[in-house]
Amino acid sequence: MSGPHHPLIEVEVSAALARDLLAEQHPDLARLPLHGRVHGWDNITWRLGDTLAVRFPVREVSAPLVVNEHRWLPALAARVPVPVPAPVRTGRPSGLYPWRWTVVPWFAGTVVAATDVSGRTTWARELAQALAAVHEPAPADAPVNPYRGVPLAARAEVVEKRLADAPGIPHRAALLDAWRDGLAAPAWDRPPVWVHGDPHPGNLLSDGDRLAALLDFGDLGHGDPASDLATAWLTFDAAGRAAFVARTATLQGWDDATWRRARAWAAALVPVFLAHPEDYPLMADVGRHAAAQLADEAPGPVAAPVAGPFAAT
């Protein structure tokens, strides 16, 4: 891969290292071609042959997330109505590489962050159904994510500073208003549900007019689903958001306070997506899009509550 060393990578995973790890632990896969490397915040992924991919953490802080995926994703995948990358094989630490790693299915499609926003409305209801399938009550030993699913108050100091001080934040006043409104909303007071943690357009695949896959469960946790519902502003325009919110309301009936918190989460994530615009230009586009959506949206309730399994009584 050409260009400067990526600033977040602590352990580089070359094709040679990936092949050596496969030869060591899954020799029947080691002769398949490795190609099409991509990297995200926490992982490097090599495509393996035509139907598989190999995913490696590149930072120590992200290594425990793979353990959560190995343990929990197979059961979650069984109930989600779109493809998710449940492990096909798992890798263990060795003298070659310090952390667990995963062989997953390769899904055909286009990363949603690279698609036209107006075309996403056709599958907005599919995403609502997929997240509703995730947002089921979580067991007591479900993983804890300190950055998602938590009360907004737990992130208040960090987020307020980012929104107020980070350079180049578009629509700063509107983002601060959205954040503060969500912070003032009633907190989640129901049983914790599973939370994907990061269903933004970089972790979604589409194929024409359908949602092709929901990716990257590394931020899996439990708590308040509002951080996942922020995708309504991250992913869609007004039409797509209306379809997503309406379908979610039918399935789960989240109250207006939940949507206010979701809007606040969307605002909170804008500076995160804008933090590395040269390394992640598509994510920077997501941040700018979300900021514009929040700035253009009329004040008031996102959706009227609809009776559902978690509707307020």
DRENZALO-269994 format. One record per residue (C-alpha): residue in one letter; x, y, z. Coordinates in steps of 0.05 Angstrom, whole numbers. Each point is the difference from the previous one (the first is absolute). Layout:
+-------+--------+--------+--------+
: marvo :     c1 :     c2 :     c3 :
+-------+--------+--------+--------+
:     A :      X :      Y :      Z :
...
+-------+--------+--------+--------+
This chain:
+-------+--------+--------+--------+
: marvo :     c1 :     c2 :     c3 :
+-------+--------+--------+--------+
:     M :      0 :      0 :      0 :
:     S :     31 :     66 :    -21 :
:     G :     -1 :     65 :     39 :
:     P :     20 :     18 :     71 :
:     H :     -6 :    -49 :     57 :
:     H :    -70 :      3 :     28 :
:     P :      0 :     38 :     67 :
:     L :    -44 :    -50 :     37 :
:     I :     36 :    -65 :    -20 :
:     E :     43 :    -31 :     55 :
:     V :     10 :    -68 :    -34 :
:     E :      4 :     -2 :    -75 :
:     V :    -31 :    -61 :    -33 :
:     S :     32 :    -12 :    -68 :
:     A :    -23 :    -53 :    -49 :
:     A :     61 :    -41 :     20 :
:     L :    -19 :      2 :     74 :
:     A :    -73 :    -16 :    -15 :
:     R :     21 :    -60 :    -42 :
:     D :     49 :    -24 :     54 :
:     L :    -56 :      3 :     52 :
:     L :    -46 :    -39 :    -45 :
:     A :     54 :    -52 :    -13 :
:     E :     12 :     -7 :     74 :
:     Q :    -72 :     -6 :     23 :
:     H :    -45 :    -13 :    -61 :
:     P :     46 :    -32 :    -52 :
:     D :    -58 :    -21 :    -45 :
:     L :    -13 :     74 :    -13 :
:     A :     72 :     23 :     -7 :
:     R :      4 :    -10 :    -76 :
:     L :    -60 :     44 :    -15 :
:     P :     20 :     67 :    -31 :
:     L :      3 :     61 :     46 :
:     H :    -20 :     65 :    -31 :
:     G :    -39 :     64 :      9 :
:     R :     25 :     23 :     67 :
:     V :    -42 :     52 :     36 :
:     H :      9 :     32 :     68 :
:     G :    -48 :     33 :     49 :
:     W :      8 :     32 :     68 :
:     D :     20 :    -65 :     35 :
:     N :     11 :    -55 :    -51 :
:     I :     34 :    -19 :    -65 :
:     T :    -38 :    -47 :    -45 :
:     W :     28 :    -42 :    -57 :
:     R :    -47 :    -33 :    -49 :
:     L :     14 :    -75 :     -3 :
:     G :    -18 :    -34 :    -65 :
:     D :    -70 :     16 :    -26 :
:     T :    -44 :    -13 :     60 :
:     L :     40 :     15 :     63 :
:     A :     39 :     55 :     35 :
:     V :     50 :      2 :     57 :
:     R :     -7 :     54 :     52 :
:     F :     56 :     21 :     47 :
:     P :      1 :     52 :     56 :
:     V :     55 :     51 :     -9 :
:     R :     -2 :     32 :     69 :
:     E :      5 :    -30 :     69 :
:     V :    -62 :     38 :     23 :
:     S :    -42 :    -33 :    -54 :
:     A :     25 :    -71 :     11 :
:     P :    -52 :    -17 :     54 :
:     L :    -56 :     19 :    -48 :
:     V :     16 :    -61 :    -42 :
:     V :    -10 :    -45 :     60 :
:     N :    -70 :     28 :      8 :
:     E :    -15 :    -14 :    -73 :
:     H :     25 :    -71 :      5 :
:     R :    -44 :    -13 :     60 :
:     W :    -64 :     37 :    -16 :
:     L :     -7 :     12 :    -74 :
:     P :    -21 :    -71 :    -22 :
:     A :    -62 :      3 :     44 :
:     L :    -17 :     71 :    -21 :
:     A :     11 :    -15 :    -73 :
:     A :    -52 :    -55 :      3 :
:     R :    -56 :     49 :     13 :
:     V :     21 :     61 :    -41 :
:     P :    -37 :      1 :    -67 :
:     V :     60 :     24 :    -42 :
:     P :     69 :    -31 :     -7 :
:     V :     49 :     14 :     56 :
:     P :     73 :    -23 :      4 :
:     A :     -6 :    -56 :     50 :
:     P :     68 :    -36 :      7 :
:     V :     14 :    -57 :    -48 :
:     R :     67 :    -15 :     34 :
:     T :     35 :     32 :     59 :
:     G :     74 :     14 :     10 :
:     R :     39 :      1 :     64 :
:     P :     61 :     40 :     23 :
:     S :     67 :    -30 :    -18 :
:     G :     73 :     18 :     -7 :
:     L :    -18 :     33 :    -67 :
:     Y :    -56 :     45 :     24 :
:     P :    -24 :     20 :     70 :
:     W :    -76 :     -1 :     -4 :
:     R :    -60 :    -41 :    -21 :
:     W :    -23 :      7 :    -72 :
:     T :    -58 :    -24 :    -44 :
:     V :    -17 :    -31 :    -67 :
:     V :    -68 :     27 :    -21 :
:     P :    -45 :     -5 :    -62 :
:     W :     12 :     50 :    -56 :
:     F :    -64 :     36 :    -19 :
:     A :    -10 :     30 :    -69 :
:     G :    -24 :     72 :     -1 :
:     T :     21 :     72 :      6 :
:     V :     19 :     35 :     65 :
:     V :    -59 :     45 :     12 :
:     A :     44 :     60 :     16 :
:     A :     21 :     -1 :    -73 :
:     T :    -72 :      0 :    -27 :
:     D :    -48 :     56 :    -16 :
:     V :    -40 :     18 :     62 :
:     S :    -66 :      7 :    -38 :
:     G :      4 :    -73 :    -23 :
:     R :      2 :    -27 :     71 :
:     T :    -74 :     11 :     15 :
:     T :    -17 :    -64 :    -37 :
:     W :     30 :    -42 :     55 :
:     A :    -10 :     45 :     61 :
:     R :    -54 :    -47 :     26 :
:     E :     47 :    -59 :     -8 :
:     L :     51 :     34 :     45 :
:     A :    -55 :     16 :     50 :
:     Q :    -19 :    -74 :      2 :
:     A :     72 :    -22 :      7 :
:     L :     13 :     46 :     59 :
:     A :    -66 :    -19 :     32 :
:     A :     24 :    -72 :     -2 :
:     V :     65 :     21 :     35 :
:     H :    -37 :     43 :     52 :
:     E :    -26 :    -58 :     40 :
:     P :     10 :     -6 :     76 :
:     A :     73 :    -14 :     16 :
:     P :     24 :    -51 :     51 :
:     A :     35 :     22 :     64 :
:     D :     68 :    -21 :    -27 :
:     A :     -6 :     37 :    -66 :
:     P :     62 :     41 :    -16 :
:     V :      5 :     71 :     24 :
:     N :     19 :     55 :    -49 :
:     P :     20 :     63 :     38 :
:     Y :    -12 :     43 :    -62 :
:     R :    -67 :    -24 :    -27 :
:     G :    -66 :    -18 :     32 :
:     V :     19 :     40 :     62 :
:     P :    -37 :     60 :     30 :
:     L :     16 :     64 :    -37 :
:     A :     21 :     30 :     66 :
:     A :     58 :    -49 :      2 :
:     R :     28 :     31 :    -64 :
:     A :    -21 :     72 :     14 :
:     E :     68 :     30 :     17 :
:     V :     37 :    -31 :    -59 :
:     V :    -55 :     13 :    -51 :
:     E :    -14 :     72 :     21 :
:     K :     73 :     17 :     -7 :
:     R :      6 :    -33 :    -68 :
:     L :    -62 :     35 :    -27 :
:     A :     22 :     67 :     28 :
:     D :     74 :     -2 :    -15 :
:     A :     18 :    -48 :    -56 :
:     P :     21 :     38 :    -63 :
:     G :    -40 :     -2 :    -64 :
:     I :    -66 :    -24 :     30 :
:     P :    -57 :     20 :    -46 :
:     H :    -66 :     25 :     29 :
:     R :     31 :      2 :     69 :
:     A :    -58 :     37 :     33 :
:     A :    -51 :    -50 :    -27 :
:     L :     42 :    -58 :     24 :
:     L :      6 :     29 :     69 :
:     D :    -75 :     12 :      3 :
:     A :    -14 :    -72 :    -20 :
:     W :     50 :    -26 :     51 :
:     R :    -27 :     42 :     57 :
:     D :    -72 :    -17 :    -17 :
:     G :     16 :    -75 :      3 :
:     L :     38 :     11 :     65 :
:     A :    -62 :     33 :     29 :
:     A :    -46 :    -57 :    -22 :
:     P :    -20 :    -54 :     49 :
:     A :     54 :    -54 :      5 :
:     W :    -11 :    -73 :    -21 :
:     D :    -35 :    -34 :     59 :
:     R :    -19 :    -67 :    -31 :
:     P :     36 :    -67 :     -1 :
:     P :     65 :      4 :    -41 :
:     V :     -3 :    -24 :    -72 :
:     W :     55 :    -24 :    -46 :
:     V :     33 :     58 :    -37 :
:     H :     39 :     -9 :    -65 :
:     G :     42 :     60 :     19 :
:     D :     18 :     27 :    -68 :
:     P :    -53 :     -7 :    -55 :
:     H :     26 :     59 :    -41 :
:     P :      4 :      0 :    -76 :
:     G :     71 :    -27 :      1 :
:     N :    -25 :    -63 :     34 :
:     L :    -59 :    -12 :    -48 :
:     L :      1 :    -32 :    -69 :
:     S :    -54 :     11 :    -52 :
:     D :    -12 :    -35 :    -66 :
:     G :    -46 :     40 :    -45 :
:     D :    -66 :     11 :     37 :
:     R :     15 :    -47 :     58 :
:     L :     41 :     -1 :     63 :
:     A :     53 :    -53 :    -12 :
:     A :     34 :     -6 :     68 :
:     L :      8 :     30 :     70 :
:     L :     75 :     -2 :     16 :
:     D :     49 :     10 :     57 :
:     F :    -29 :    -20 :     67 :
:     G :     65 :     17 :     35 :
:     D :    -35 :     54 :     41 :
:     L :    -54 :    -49 :     23 :
:     G :    -28 :     18 :     67 :
:     H :    -65 :     10 :     37 :
:     G :    -41 :     56 :     30 :
:     D :    -38 :     56 :    -34 :
:     P :    -14 :    -12 :    -75 :
:     A :      2 :     75 :    -14 :
:     S :     73 :     -2 :    -21 :
:     D :    -18 :    -50 :    -56 :
:     L :    -62 :     40 :    -20 :
:     A :     46 :     59 :    -15 :
:     T :      9 :    -33 :    -68 :
:     A :    -65 :     34 :    -19 :
:     W :     40 :     65 :     -9 :
:     L :     67 :    -32 :    -18 :
:     T :    -27 :    -43 :    -57 :
:     F :    -63 :     31 :    -28 :
:     D :    -30 :     64 :    -27 :
:     A :    -68 :     24 :     24 :
:     A :    -38 :    -50 :    -42 :
:     G :     42 :    -59 :     20 :
:     R :      0 :     21 :     72 :
:     A :    -76 :      4 :      0 :
:     A :     -5 :    -71 :    -27 :
:     F :     51 :    -26 :     50 :
:     V :    -33 :     34 :     59 :
:     A :    -70 :    -22 :    -20 :
:     R :     21 :    -73 :     -7 :
:     T :     38 :      2 :     65 :
:     A :    -60 :     31 :     35 :
:     T :    -45 :    -56 :    -26 :
:     L :     48 :    -54 :     23 :
:     Q :     22 :     28 :     67 :
:     G :    -37 :     64 :     17 :
:     W :     58 :     38 :     30 :
:     D :    -24 :     64 :     34 :
:     D :     19 :     70 :    -20 :
:     A :     53 :      5 :     54 :
:     T :     37 :    -58 :    -33 :
:     W :     -1 :     35 :    -67 :
:     R :     24 :     65 :     32 :
:     R :     58 :    -38 :     30 :
:     A :     12 :    -32 :    -69 :
:     R :      4 :     68 :    -32 :
:     A :     49 :     21 :     54 :
:     W :     43 :    -61 :    -15 :
:     A :      1 :     19 :    -73 :
:     A :     26 :     69 :     18 :
:     A :     52 :    -30 :     47 :
:     L :     27 :    -45 :    -55 :
:     V :     11 :     56 :    -51 :
:     P :     69 :     22 :     28 :
:     V :     20 :    -74 :      5 :
:     F :    -12 :    -11 :    -74 :
:     L :     35 :     65 :    -18 :
:     A :     62 :    -15 :     42 :
:     H :     41 :    -32 :    -56 :
:     P :    -27 :     28 :    -66 :
:     E :     62 :    -18 :    -41 :
:     D :      2 :    -72 :     24 :
:     Y :    -76 :    -10 :      0 :
:     P :    -31 :     46 :    -52 :
:     L :    -64 :    -40 :     -3 :
:     M :     -9 :      5 :     75 :
:     A :     12 :     75 :     -3 :
:     D :    -55 :      3 :    -52 :
:     V :    -46 :    -37 :     49 :
:     G :     16 :     51 :     53 :
:     R :    -15 :     59 :    -45 :
:     H :    -64 :    -33 :    -24 :
:     A :    -24 :    -12 :     71 :
:     A :     15 :     71 :     21 :
:     A :    -40 :     27 :    -59 :
:     Q :    -58 :    -46 :     15 :
:     L :     -2 :     23 :     73 :
:     A :      5 :     73 :    -21 :
:     D :    -56 :     -6 :    -51 :
:     E :    -48 :    -39 :     42 :
:     A :    -59 :     38 :     30 :
:     P :     -4 :     -2 :     76 :
:     G :    -51 :    -45 :     34 :
:     P :    -13 :    -74 :      9 :
:     V :     35 :    -48 :    -47 :
:     A :    -59 :    -48 :     -1 :
:     A :    -64 :    -11 :     38 :
:     P :      5 :    -62 :     46 :
:     V :    -32 :    -63 :    -28 :
:     A :    -20 :    -59 :     41 :
:     G :     55 :    -53 :      0 :
:     P :     35 :    -48 :     47 :
:     F :     39 :     57 :     33 :
:     A :    -52 :     55 :     -7 :
:     A :    -12 :     44 :     60 :
:     T :    -62 :    -20 :     40 :
+-------+--------+--------+--------+
